[in-house]
């Protein structure tokens, strides 16, 4: 399935800055960063469950926000964009 | 149609800070902010064309990035999220 993950992490505290780094690191394990706080992810449902579980235990739900958008099949291949393009195609193999 | 608009604007210059404000203001005319640089938009195709045209003339394509994700019909009604919820439902009337 094709997903877009967006997040806002409150970085006014050192703990928040740590959470921001941790959220990015988790997302890097599942997809490609296309903007500062936006990842495009191609994965199976089991990976999605794992990804969401990892994010849920990392963020502070009172201060942070993560949104998970499920796109139609293969929609990540034809995302409309303006300005700087992404660096990798969403279905490129992940290098971890 | 249901859209998610995400953007990164390079704010290292005063011009970039102005572009960031302008991009946010344009998006506010079409949908609801759900994160710092993420808007959810419910609109017709003609509005989408207008929105993209306005954004295209506002950003600096060498330094900024806007991505437009089209979701399945009504998908904005059931977005998965963690942490802080959005303040408004995506189909609430816009107050301009």
N, CA and C atoms of all chains as a GROMACS GRO file, in nm:
protein
  576
    1UNK      N    1   0.084  -0.120   0.000
    1UNK     CA    2   0.000   0.000   0.000
    1UNK      C    3   0.088   0.124   0.000
    2UNK      N    4   0.031   0.234  -0.049
    2UNK     CA    5   0.104   0.360  -0.056
    2UNK      C    6   0.054   0.454   0.054
    3UNK      N    7   0.148   0.501   0.135
    3UNK     CA    8   0.112   0.589   0.247
    3UNK      C    9   0.190   0.719   0.241
    4UNK      N   10   0.132   0.821   0.299
    4UNK     CA   11   0.205   0.944   0.328
    4UNK      C   12   0.197   0.966   0.477
    5UNK      N   13   0.312   0.986   0.540
    5UNK     CA   14   0.318   1.010   0.684
    5UNK      C   15   0.363   1.154   0.705
    6UNK      N   16   0.285   1.231   0.777
    6UNK     CA   17   0.325   1.369   0.808
    6UNK      C   18   0.330   1.384   0.960
    7UNK      N   19   0.424   1.465   1.008
    7UNK     CA   20   0.430   1.482   1.154
    7UNK      C   21   0.469   1.622   1.195
    8UNK      N   22   0.419   1.661   1.310
    8UNK     CA   23   0.459   1.783   1.380
    8UNK      C   24   0.504   1.737   1.518
    9UNK      N   25   0.627   1.765   1.552
    9UNK     CA   26   0.674   1.733   1.688
    9UNK      C   27   0.714   1.864   1.754
   10UNK      N   28   0.665   1.885   1.874
   10UNK     CA   29   0.696   2.007   1.949
   10UNK      C   30   0.841   2.002   1.996
   11UNK      N   31   0.924   2.090   1.941
   11UNK     CA   32   1.068   2.082   1.970
   11UNK      C   33   1.115   2.194   2.063
   12UNK      N   34   1.024   2.244   2.145
   12UNK     CA   35   1.064   2.351   2.236
   12UNK      C   36   1.143   2.298   2.356
   13UNK      N   37   1.149   2.167   2.373
   13UNK     CA   38   1.227   2.109   2.482
   13UNK      C   39   1.331   2.012   2.424
   14UNK      N   40   1.437   1.983   2.498
   14UNK     CA   41   1.533   1.882   2.452
   14UNK      C   42   1.466   1.747   2.426
   15UNK      N   43   1.367   1.713   2.510
   15UNK     CA   44   1.296   1.586   2.488
   15UNK      C   45   1.224   1.588   2.353
   16UNK      N   46   1.167   1.704   2.320
   16UNK     CA   47   1.097   1.717   2.192
   16UNK      C   48   1.194   1.702   2.076
   17UNK      N   49   1.311   1.761   2.089
   17UNK     CA   50   1.411   1.748   1.982
   17UNK      C   51   1.452   1.602   1.964
   18UNK      N   52   1.460   1.530   2.075
   18UNK     CA   53   1.492   1.387   2.069
   18UNK      C   54   1.379   1.312   2.000
   19UNK      N   55   1.255   1.344   2.037
   19UNK     CA   56   1.140   1.276   1.974
   19UNK      C   57   1.140   1.300   1.823
   20UNK      N   58   1.171   1.425   1.783
   20UNK     CA   59   1.173   1.457   1.640
   20UNK      C   60   1.273   1.368   1.566
   21UNK      N   61   1.393   1.356   1.624
   21UNK     CA   62   1.496   1.272   1.562
   21UNK      C   63   1.449   1.126   1.556
   22UNK      N   64   1.386   1.081   1.667
   22UNK     CA   65   1.342   0.942   1.673
   22UNK      C   66   1.231   0.914   1.571
   23UNK      N   67   1.137   1.007   1.557
   23UNK     CA   68   1.028   0.988   1.461
   23UNK      C   69   1.085   0.980   1.320
   24UNK      N   70   1.180   1.068   1.288
   24UNK     CA   71   1.240   1.066   1.154
   24UNK      C   72   1.312   0.934   1.131
   25UNK      N   73   1.386   0.889   1.233
   25UNK     CA   74   1.462   0.764   1.219
   25UNK      C   75   1.367   0.645   1.196
   26UNK      N   76   1.257   0.642   1.269
   26UNK     CA   77   1.159   0.534   1.249
   26UNK      C   78   1.107   0.537   1.104
   27UNK      N   79   1.068   0.656   1.060
   27UNK     CA   80   1.011   0.666   0.924
   27UNK      C   81   1.113   0.628   0.818
   28UNK      N   82   1.241   0.660   0.843
   28UNK     CA   83   1.346   0.624   0.746
   28UNK      C   84   1.356   0.472   0.727
   29UNK      N   85   1.310   0.398   0.825
   29UNK     CA   86   1.312   0.253   0.814
   29UNK      C   87   1.202   0.197   0.724
   30UNK      N   88   1.108   0.284   0.686
   30UNK     CA   89   0.993   0.235   0.609
   30UNK      C   90   0.973   0.305   0.476
   31UNK      N   91   1.033   0.423   0.457
   31UNK     CA   92   1.009   0.494   0.332
   31UNK      C   93   1.108   0.606   0.311
   32UNK      N   94   1.072   0.697   0.221
   32UNK     CA   95   1.162   0.805   0.183
   32UNK      C   96   1.108   0.940   0.228
   33UNK      N   97   1.199   1.021   0.281
   33UNK     CA   98   1.163   1.158   0.318
   33UNK      C   99   1.149   1.239   0.190
   34UNK      N  100   1.039   1.311   0.176
   34UNK     CA  101   1.020   1.398   0.060
   34UNK      C  102   1.014   1.545   0.100
   35UNK      N  103   0.984   1.571   0.225
   35UNK     CA  104   0.991   1.707   0.280
   35UNK      C  105   1.040   1.693   0.424
   36UNK      N  106   1.059   1.807   0.490
   36UNK     CA  107   1.118   1.803   0.624
   36UNK      C  108   1.042   1.707   0.718
   37UNK      N  109   0.911   1.711   0.713
   37UNK     CA  110   0.831   1.628   0.804
   37UNK      C  111   0.730   1.543   0.730
   38UNK      N  112   0.767   1.500   0.610
   38UNK     CA  113   0.677   1.419   0.527
   38UNK      C  114   0.756   1.302   0.468
   39UNK      N  115   0.703   1.182   0.488
   39UNK     CA  116   0.763   1.062   0.428
   39UNK      C  117   0.661   0.993   0.338
   40UNK      N  118   0.710   0.938   0.227
   40UNK     CA  119   0.627   0.853   0.143
   40UNK      C  120   0.671   0.709   0.167
   41UNK      N  121   0.573   0.623   0.190
   41UNK     CA  122   0.602   0.485   0.232
   41UNK      C  123   0.526   0.388   0.144
   42UNK      N  124   0.596   0.290   0.091
   42UNK     CA  125   0.531   0.178   0.021
   42UNK      C  126   0.554   0.055   0.107
   43UNK      N  127   0.448  -0.005   0.157
   43UNK     CA  128   0.466  -0.118   0.249
   43UNK      C  129   0.345  -0.209   0.250
   44UNK      N  130   0.361  -0.321   0.318
   44UNK     CA  131   0.248  -0.412   0.338
   44UNK      C  132   0.176  -0.374   0.467
   45UNK      N  133   0.060  -0.430   0.489
   45UNK     CA  134  -0.018  -0.392   0.606
   45UNK      C  135   0.056  -0.424   0.736
   46UNK      N  136   0.128  -0.536   0.740
   46UNK     CA  137   0.200  -0.571   0.864
   46UNK      C  138   0.306  -0.465   0.896
   47UNK      N  139   0.372  -0.412   0.792
   47UNK     CA  140   0.471  -0.306   0.816
   47UNK      C  141   0.403  -0.180   0.868
   48UNK      N  142   0.287  -0.151   0.811
   48UNK     CA  143   0.215  -0.032   0.854
   48UNK      C  144   0.180  -0.042   1.003
   49UNK      N  145   0.133  -0.159   1.045
   49UNK     CA  146   0.098  -0.179   1.186
   49UNK      C  147   0.221  -0.157   1.273
   50UNK      N  148   0.335  -0.210   1.230
   50UNK     CA  149   0.460  -0.196   1.304
   50UNK      C  150   0.504  -0.049   1.310
   51UNK      N  151   0.494   0.017   1.196
   51UNK     CA  152   0.533   0.158   1.187
   51UNK      C  153   0.450   0.243   1.284
   52UNK      N  154   0.320   0.223   1.280
   52UNK     CA  155   0.232   0.304   1.366
   52UNK      C  156   0.258   0.273   1.514
   53UNK      N  157   0.283   0.146   1.545
   53UNK     CA  158   0.312   0.109   1.684
   53UNK      C  159   0.440   0.177   1.731
   54UNK      N  160   0.542   0.179   1.645
   54UNK     CA  161   0.669   0.243   1.683
   54UNK      C  162   0.650   0.392   1.704
   55UNK      N  163   0.574   0.456   1.615
   55UNK     CA  164   0.551   0.600   1.629
   55UNK      C  165   0.470   0.630   1.754
   56UNK      N  166   0.372   0.545   1.783
   56UNK     CA  167   0.284   0.568   1.898
   56UNK      C  168   0.361   0.564   2.029
   57UNK      N  169   0.465   0.483   2.035
   57UNK     CA  170   0.541   0.474   2.160
   57UNK      C  171   0.652   0.580   2.166
   58UNK      N  172   0.668   0.656   2.061
   58UNK     CA  173   0.776   0.755   2.054
   58UNK      C  174   0.727   0.897   2.078
   59UNK      N  175   0.612   0.931   2.023
   59UNK     CA  176   0.565   1.069   2.034
   59UNK      C  177   0.505   1.096   2.171
   60UNK      N  178   0.491   1.224   2.201
   60UNK     CA  179   0.415   1.268   2.318
   60UNK      C  180   0.278   1.310   2.266
   61UNK      N  181   0.174   1.231   2.292
   61UNK     CA  182   0.044   1.258   2.228
   61UNK      C  183  -0.016   1.392   2.269
   62UNK      N  184   0.030   1.450   2.379
   62UNK     CA  185  -0.024   1.580   2.421
   62UNK      C  186   0.037   1.694   2.340
   63UNK      N  187   0.154   1.670   2.282
   63UNK     CA  188   0.226   1.780   2.215
   63UNK      C  189   0.256   1.755   2.068
   64UNK      N  190   0.251   1.631   2.024
   64UNK     CA  191   0.292   1.598   1.887
   64UNK      C  192   0.172   1.547   1.807
   65UNK      N  193   0.191   1.541   1.677
   65UNK     CA  194   0.085   1.492   1.588
   65UNK      C  195   0.148   1.414   1.474
   66UNK      N  196   0.093   1.297   1.448
   66UNK     CA  197   0.133   1.218   1.331
   66UNK      C  198   0.006   1.185   1.254
   67UNK      N  199   0.008   1.205   1.122
   67UNK     CA  200  -0.107   1.170   1.040
   67UNK      C  201  -0.063   1.070   0.933
   68UNK      N  202  -0.147   0.970   0.912
   68UNK     CA  203  -0.115   0.862   0.818
   68UNK      C  204  -0.223   0.862   0.710
   69UNK      N  205  -0.183   0.899   0.588
   69UNK     CA  206  -0.278   0.905   0.477
   69UNK      C  207  -0.257   0.785   0.386
   70UNK      N  208  -0.362   0.710   0.366
   70UNK     CA  209  -0.353   0.598   0.273
   70UNK      C  210  -0.398   0.646   0.134
   71UNK      N  211  -0.313   0.627   0.036
   71UNK     CA  212  -0.343   0.672  -0.100
   71UNK      C  213  -0.396   0.555  -0.183
   72UNK      N  214  -0.458   0.586  -0.296
   72UNK     CA  215  -0.497   0.477  -0.386
   72UNK      C  216  -0.373   0.399  -0.432
   73UNK      N  217  -0.394   0.277  -0.476
   73UNK     CA  218  -0.284   0.192  -0.522
   73UNK      C  219  -0.197   0.265  -0.624
   74UNK      N  220  -0.066   0.261  -0.602
   74UNK     CA  221   0.033   0.319  -0.694
   74UNK      C  222   0.025   0.471  -0.706
   75UNK      N  223  -0.052   0.536  -0.622
   75UNK     CA  224  -0.067   0.681  -0.635
   75UNK      C  225   0.066   0.754  -0.612
   76UNK      N  226   0.157   0.693  -0.536
   76UNK     CA  227   0.285   0.760  -0.512
   76UNK      C  228   0.369   0.772  -0.639
   77UNK      N  229   0.335   0.694  -0.741
   77UNK     CA  230   0.411   0.704  -0.867
   77UNK      C  231   0.381   0.832  -0.943
   78UNK      N  232   0.269   0.895  -0.912
   78UNK     CA  233   0.226   1.011  -0.991
   78UNK      C  234   0.177   1.124  -0.901
   79UNK      N  235   0.258   1.160  -0.802
   79UNK     CA  236   0.220   1.269  -0.712
   79UNK      C  237   0.242   1.402  -0.784
   80UNK      N  238   0.143   1.489  -0.777
   80UNK     CA  239   0.163   1.624  -0.832
   80UNK      C  240   0.253   1.702  -0.737
   81UNK      N  241   0.346   1.777  -0.794
   81UNK     CA  242   0.428   1.860  -0.706
   81UNK      C  243   0.473   1.987  -0.778
   82UNK      N  244   0.511   2.084  -0.697
   82UNK     CA  245   0.567   2.210  -0.746
   82UNK      C  246   0.703   2.226  -0.682
   83UNK      N  247   0.797   2.282  -0.755
   83UNK     CA  248   0.929   2.310  -0.698
   83UNK      C  249   1.015   2.187  -0.692
   84UNK      N  250   1.098   2.182  -0.586
   84UNK     CA  251   1.200   2.078  -0.577
   84UNK      C  252   1.139   1.936  -0.580
   85UNK      N  253   1.190   1.850  -0.666
   85UNK     CA  254   1.138   1.714  -0.671
   85UNK      C  255   1.196   1.627  -0.560
   86UNK      N  256   1.136   1.510  -0.537
   86UNK     CA  257   1.194   1.415  -0.443
   86UNK      C  258   1.320   1.354  -0.504
   87UNK      N  259   1.404   1.296  -0.420
   87UNK     CA  260   1.532   1.244  -0.467
   87UNK      C  261   1.522   1.099  -0.517
   88UNK      N  262   1.422   1.026  -0.469
   88UNK     CA  263   1.414   0.884  -0.504
   88UNK      C  264   1.270   0.850  -0.540
   89UNK      N  265   1.256   0.750  -0.624
   89UNK     CA  266   1.123   0.700  -0.655
   89UNK      C  267   1.073   0.621  -0.534
   90UNK      N  268   0.942   0.626  -0.508
   90UNK     CA  269   0.891   0.564  -0.385
   90UNK      C  270   0.909   0.413  -0.380
   91UNK      N  271   0.928   0.350  -0.497
   91UNK     CA  272   0.942   0.205  -0.497
   91UNK      C  273   1.088   0.160  -0.509
   92UNK      N  274   1.181   0.255  -0.503
   92UNK     CA  275   1.322   0.216  -0.497
   92UNK      C  276   1.345   0.131  -0.373
   93UNK      N  277   1.437   0.034  -0.379
   93UNK     CA  278   1.464  -0.045  -0.258
   93UNK      C  279   1.523   0.043  -0.148
   94UNK      N  280   1.482   0.018  -0.024
   94UNK     CA  281   1.531   0.095   0.089
   94UNK      C  282   1.673   0.051   0.123
   95UNK      N  283   1.760   0.147   0.145
   95UNK     CA  284   1.896   0.115   0.189
   95UNK      C  285   1.904   0.151   0.337
   96UNK      N  286   1.914   0.051   0.422
   96UNK     CA  287   1.909   0.076   0.568
   96UNK      C  288   2.047   0.060   0.632
   97UNK      N  289  -1.328   1.652  -0.435
   97UNK     CA  290  -1.219   1.559  -0.414
   97UNK      C  291  -1.147   1.592  -0.283
   98UNK      N  292  -1.081   1.493  -0.229
   98UNK     CA  293  -1.009   1.512  -0.102
   98UNK      C  294  -0.859   1.518  -0.130
   99UNK      N  295  -0.797   1.627  -0.086
   99UNK     CA  296  -0.654   1.647  -0.110
   99UNK      C  297  -0.580   1.669   0.022
  100UNK      N  298  -0.452   1.635   0.019
  100UNK     CA  299  -0.361   1.675   0.125
  100UNK      C  300  -0.249   1.756   0.059
  101UNK      N  301  -0.227   1.877   0.110
  101UNK     CA  302  -0.122   1.963   0.056
  101UNK      C  303  -0.012   1.973   0.162
  102UNK      N  304   0.110   1.940   0.125
  102UNK     CA  305   0.223   1.954   0.217
  102UNK      C  306   0.325   2.046   0.153
  103UNK      N  307   0.392   2.125   0.236
  103UNK     CA  308   0.493   2.214   0.177
  103UNK      C  309   0.613   2.234   0.268
  104UNK      N  310   0.724   2.257   0.201
  104UNK     CA  311   0.850   2.299   0.264
  104UNK      C  312   0.889   2.429   0.196
  105UNK      N  313   0.901   2.535   0.271
  105UNK     CA  314   0.948   2.661   0.213
  105UNK      C  315   1.077   2.698   0.284
  106UNK      N  316   1.178   2.731   0.207
  106UNK     CA  317   1.307   2.768   0.263
  106UNK      C  318   1.297   2.908   0.324
  107UNK      N  319   1.308   2.916   0.456
  107UNK     CA  320   1.284   3.044   0.526
  107UNK      C  321   1.413   3.107   0.576
  108UNK      N  322   1.524   3.078   0.509
  108UNK     CA  323   1.650   3.136   0.554
  108UNK      C  324   1.665   3.282   0.510
  109UNK      N  325   1.574   3.328   0.426
  109UNK     CA  326   1.578   3.469   0.383
  109UNK      C  327   1.445   3.534   0.417
  110UNK      N  328   1.442   3.668   0.426
  110UNK     CA  329   1.314   3.737   0.448
  110UNK      C  330   1.213   3.704   0.337
  111UNK      N  331   1.264   3.689   0.213
  111UNK     CA  332   1.173   3.655   0.102
  111UNK      C  333   1.111   3.517   0.126
  112UNK      N  334   1.191   3.424   0.179
  112UNK     CA  335   1.139   3.290   0.208
  112UNK      C  336   1.032   3.295   0.317
  113UNK      N  337   1.056   3.379   0.418
  113UNK     CA  338   0.957   3.391   0.525
  113UNK      C  339   0.825   3.447   0.471
  114UNK      N  340   0.838   3.540   0.375
  114UNK     CA  341   0.718   3.595   0.312
  114UNK      C  342   0.647   3.487   0.231
  115UNK      N  343   0.726   3.409   0.156
  115UNK     CA  344   0.664   3.302   0.075
  115UNK      C  345   0.590   3.202   0.165
  116UNK      N  346   0.652   3.170   0.280
  116UNK     CA  347   0.587   3.076   0.372
  116UNK      C  348   0.450   3.129   0.417
  117UNK      N  349   0.449   3.258   0.454
  117UNK     CA  350   0.320   3.318   0.496
  117UNK      C  351   0.220   3.315   0.381
  118UNK      N  352   0.268   3.347   0.261
  118UNK     CA  353   0.178   3.352   0.145
  118UNK      C  354   0.122   3.214   0.111
  119UNK      N  355   0.209   3.112   0.117
  119UNK     CA  356   0.163   2.975   0.088
  119UNK      C  357   0.055   2.934   0.188
  120UNK      N  358   0.080   2.963   0.316
  120UNK     CA  359  -0.018   2.928   0.419
  120UNK      C  360  -0.150   3.001   0.394
  121UNK      N  361  -0.141   3.129   0.359
  121UNK     CA  362  -0.262   3.209   0.337
  121UNK      C  363  -0.342   3.154   0.218
  122UNK      N  364  -0.273   3.116   0.113
  122UNK     CA  365  -0.342   3.058  -0.004
  122UNK      C  366  -0.415   2.930   0.038
  123UNK      N  367  -0.343   2.843   0.109
  123UNK     CA  368  -0.404   2.715   0.150
  123UNK      C  369  -0.523   2.737   0.242
  124UNK      N  370  -0.514   2.839   0.327
  124UNK     CA  371  -0.627   2.868   0.418
  124UNK      C  372  -0.755   2.902   0.341
  125UNK      N  373  -0.739   2.946   0.218
  125UNK     CA  374  -0.857   2.977   0.137
  125UNK      C  375  -0.925   2.854   0.080
  126UNK      N  376  -0.861   2.739   0.095
  126UNK     CA  377  -0.915   2.618   0.033
  126UNK      C  378  -0.940   2.503   0.131
  127UNK      N  379  -0.876   2.508   0.247
  127UNK     CA  380  -0.894   2.395   0.339
  127UNK      C  381  -0.848   2.427   0.479
  128UNK      N  382  -0.826   2.324   0.557
  128UNK     CA  383  -0.790   2.340   0.697
  128UNK      C  384  -0.649   2.294   0.725
  129UNK      N  385  -0.578   2.375   0.802
  129UNK     CA  386  -0.444   2.336   0.847
  129UNK      C  387  -0.458   2.226   0.953
  130UNK      N  388  -0.382   2.119   0.936
  130UNK     CA  389  -0.386   2.011   1.034
  130UNK      C  390  -0.250   1.993   1.102
  131UNK      N  391  -0.145   2.040   1.036
  131UNK     CA  392  -0.012   2.046   1.096
  131UNK      C  393   0.053   2.174   1.045
  132UNK      N  394   0.174   2.201   1.093
  132UNK     CA  395   0.238   2.327   1.060
  132UNK      C  396   0.243   2.352   0.908
  133UNK      N  397   0.276   2.250   0.832
  133UNK     CA  398   0.290   2.266   0.686
  133UNK      C  399   0.206   2.166   0.610
  134UNK      N  400   0.091   2.132   0.668
  134UNK     CA  401   0.001   2.034   0.606
  134UNK      C  402  -0.143   2.086   0.611
  135UNK      N  403  -0.208   2.089   0.496
  135UNK     CA  404  -0.349   2.127   0.489
  135UNK      C  405  -0.430   2.012   0.430
  136UNK      N  406  -0.552   1.995   0.481
  136UNK     CA  407  -0.647   1.903   0.420
  136UNK      C  408  -0.752   1.986   0.346
  137UNK      N  409  -0.777   1.949   0.222
  137UNK     CA  410  -0.861   2.030   0.135
  137UNK      C  411  -0.970   1.943   0.073
  138UNK      N  412  -1.094   1.988   0.083
  138UNK     CA  413  -1.205   1.924   0.010
  138UNK      C  414  -1.249   2.024  -0.095
  139UNK      N  415  -1.239   1.991  -0.222
  139UNK     CA  416  -1.272   2.089  -0.326
  139UNK      C  417  -1.309   2.021  -0.455
  140UNK      N  418  -1.356   2.102  -0.549
  140UNK     CA  419  -1.382   2.054  -0.685
  140UNK      C  420  -1.256   2.068  -0.768
  141UNK      N  421  -1.256   2.008  -0.885
  141UNK     CA  422  -1.136   2.012  -0.968
  141UNK      C  423  -1.099   2.155  -1.007
  142UNK      N  424  -1.200   2.238  -1.034
  142UNK     CA  425  -1.168   2.377  -1.073
  142UNK      C  426  -1.095   2.450  -0.960
  143UNK      N  427  -1.135   2.423  -0.836
  143UNK     CA  428  -1.067   2.486  -0.722
  143UNK      C  429  -0.924   2.434  -0.711
  144UNK      N  430  -0.907   2.305  -0.737
  144UNK     CA  431  -0.772   2.248  -0.730
  144UNK      C  432  -0.682   2.316  -0.832
  145UNK      N  433  -0.731   2.336  -0.952
  145UNK     CA  434  -0.651   2.401  -1.057
  145UNK      C  435  -0.612   2.542  -1.012
  146UNK      N  436  -0.708   2.613  -0.955
  146UNK     CA  437  -0.682   2.750  -0.906
  146UNK      C  438  -0.580   2.749  -0.793
  147UNK      N  439  -0.597   2.656  -0.700
  147UNK     CA  440  -0.506   2.645  -0.586
  147UNK      C  441  -0.363   2.619  -0.633
  148UNK      N  442  -0.347   2.525  -0.724
  148UNK     CA  443  -0.213   2.492  -0.771
  148UNK      C  444  -0.151   2.609  -0.848
  149UNK      N  445  -0.234   2.678  -0.926
  149UNK     CA  446  -0.183   2.794  -1.000
  149UNK      C  447  -0.136   2.902  -0.904
  150UNK      N  448  -0.212   2.925  -0.797
  150UNK     CA  449  -0.174   3.028  -0.700
  150UNK      C  450  -0.044   2.989  -0.630
  151UNK      N  451  -0.032   2.863  -0.594
  151UNK     CA  452   0.090   2.818  -0.526
  151UNK      C  453   0.210   2.826  -0.621
  152UNK      N  454   0.188   2.792  -0.747
  152UNK     CA  455   0.298   2.790  -0.844
  152UNK      C  456   0.357   2.929  -0.864
  153UNK      N  457   0.273   3.032  -0.855
  153UNK     CA  458   0.324   3.168  -0.876
  153UNK      C  459   0.380   3.226  -0.747
  154UNK      N  460   0.369   3.154  -0.637
  154UNK     CA  461   0.412   3.207  -0.507
  154UNK      C  462   0.545   3.149  -0.462
  155UNK      N  463   0.565   3.020  -0.485
  155UNK     CA  464   0.688   2.958  -0.434
  155UNK      C  465   0.808   2.990  -0.522
  156UNK      N  466   0.925   2.965  -0.468
  156UNK     CA  467   1.049   2.968  -0.547
  156UNK      C  468   1.083   2.823  -0.579
  157UNK      N  469   1.065   2.782  -0.704
  157UNK     CA  470   1.078   2.638  -0.734
  157UNK      C  471   1.219   2.584  -0.710
  158UNK      N  472   1.317   2.671  -0.702
  158UNK     CA  473   1.454   2.624  -0.676
  158UNK      C  474   1.475   2.592  -0.528
  159UNK      N  475   1.392   2.649  -0.441
  159UNK     CA  476   1.416   2.634  -0.297
  159UNK      C  477   1.299   2.574  -0.220
  160UNK      N  478   1.182   2.574  -0.277
  160UNK     CA  479   1.062   2.531  -0.204
  160UNK      C  480   1.006   2.404  -0.268
  161UNK      N  481   0.916   2.340  -0.195
  161UNK     CA  482   0.852   2.218  -0.245
  161UNK      C  483   0.708   2.215  -0.197
  162UNK      N  484   0.617   2.187  -0.290
  162UNK     CA  485   0.476   2.166  -0.254
  162UNK      C  486   0.436   2.032  -0.313
  163UNK      N  487   0.369   1.950  -0.235
  163UNK     CA  488   0.322   1.821  -0.286
  163UNK      C  489   0.171   1.814  -0.266
  164UNK      N  490   0.103   1.762  -0.367
  164UNK     CA  491  -0.043   1.756  -0.367
  164UNK      C  492  -0.083   1.610  -0.378
  165UNK      N  493  -0.139   1.556  -0.272
  165UNK     CA  494  -0.179   1.415  -0.270
  165UNK      C  495  -0.330   1.405  -0.285
  166UNK      N  496  -0.374   1.332  -0.385
  166UNK     CA  497  -0.517   1.310  -0.400
  166UNK      C  498  -0.554   1.180  -0.329
  167UNK      N  499  -0.649   1.189  -0.239
  167UNK     CA  500  -0.691   1.072  -0.162
  167UNK      C  501  -0.816   1.010  -0.224
  168UNK      N  502  -0.847   0.886  -0.187
  168UNK     CA  503  -0.974   0.828  -0.232
  168UNK      C  504  -1.092   0.912  -0.181
  169UNK      N  505  -1.205   0.900  -0.246
  169UNK     CA  506  -1.325   0.976  -0.209
  169UNK      C  507  -1.354   0.961  -0.059
  170UNK      N  508  -1.375   1.074   0.006
  170UNK     CA  509  -1.412   1.079   0.149
  170UNK      C  510  -1.304   1.027   0.244
  171UNK      N  511  -1.183   1.006   0.195
  171UNK     CA  512  -1.078   0.951   0.282
  171UNK      C  513  -1.043   1.046   0.395
  172UNK      N  514  -1.064   1.175   0.375
  172UNK     CA  515  -1.032   1.270   0.483
  172UNK      C  516  -1.122   1.253   0.605
  173UNK      N  517  -1.234   1.182   0.588
  173UNK     CA  518  -1.322   1.161   0.703
  173UNK      C  519  -1.265   1.059   0.800
  174UNK      N  520  -1.171   0.979   0.755
  174UNK     CA  521  -1.122   0.870   0.840
  174UNK      C  522  -0.970   0.860   0.833
  175UNK      N  523  -0.902   0.972   0.855
  175UNK     CA  524  -0.756   0.970   0.854
  175UNK      C  525  -0.705   0.909   0.984
  176UNK      N  526  -0.612   0.818   0.973
  176UNK     CA  527  -0.549   0.766   1.096
  176UNK      C  528  -0.456   0.871   1.152
  177UNK      N  529  -0.458   0.888   1.284
  177UNK     CA  530  -0.363   0.983   1.342
  177UNK      C  531  -0.322   0.940   1.481
  178UNK      N  532  -0.210   0.994   1.523
  178UNK     CA  533  -0.159   0.975   1.660
  178UNK      C  534  -0.140   1.113   1.720
  179UNK      N  535  -0.167   1.125   1.848
  179UNK     CA  536  -0.143   1.252   1.916
  179UNK      C  537  -0.253   1.352   1.892
  180UNK      N  538  -0.212   1.478   1.886
  180UNK     CA  539  -0.310   1.587   1.880
  180UNK      C  540  -0.402   1.576   1.759
  181UNK      N  541  -0.533   1.583   1.781
  181UNK     CA  542  -0.627   1.574   1.669
  181UNK      C  543  -0.639   1.708   1.595
  182UNK      N  544  -0.697   1.704   1.476
  182UNK     CA  545  -0.726   1.830   1.405
  182UNK      C  546  -0.839   1.901   1.477
  183UNK      N  547  -0.852   2.031   1.451
  183UNK     CA  548  -0.952   2.110   1.521
  183UNK      C  549  -1.088   2.109   1.452
  184UNK      N  550  -1.088   2.083   1.321
  184UNK     CA  551  -1.213   2.090   1.247
  184UNK      C  552  -1.226   1.968   1.157
  185UNK      N  553  -1.348   1.932   1.129
  185UNK     CA  554  -1.372   1.825   1.032
  185UNK      C  555  -1.345   1.881   0.892
  186UNK      N  556  -1.293   1.798   0.802
  186UNK     CA  557  -1.252   1.850   0.672
  186UNK      C  558  -1.367   1.903   0.587
  187UNK      N  559  -1.489   1.861   0.619
  187UNK     CA  560  -1.602   1.909   0.538
  187UNK      C  561  -1.680   2.022   0.607
  188UNK      N  562  -1.628   2.073   0.718
  188UNK     CA  563  -1.688   2.192   0.778
  188UNK      C  564  -1.681   2.307   0.678
  189UNK      N  565  -1.782   2.395   0.679
  189UNK     CA  566  -1.773   2.510   0.586
  189UNK      C  567  -1.653   2.597   0.622
  190UNK      N  568  -1.588   2.649   0.520
  190UNK     CA  569  -1.472   2.737   0.541
  190UNK      C  570  -1.520   2.875   0.582
  191UNK      N  571  -1.455   2.930   0.684
  191UNK     CA  572  -1.486   3.068   0.726
  191UNK      C  573  -1.372   3.155   0.678
  192UNK      N  574  -1.396   3.239   0.580
  192UNK     CA  575  -1.288   3.320   0.520
  192UNK      C  576  -1.297   3.465   0.564
   0.00000   0.00000   0.00000
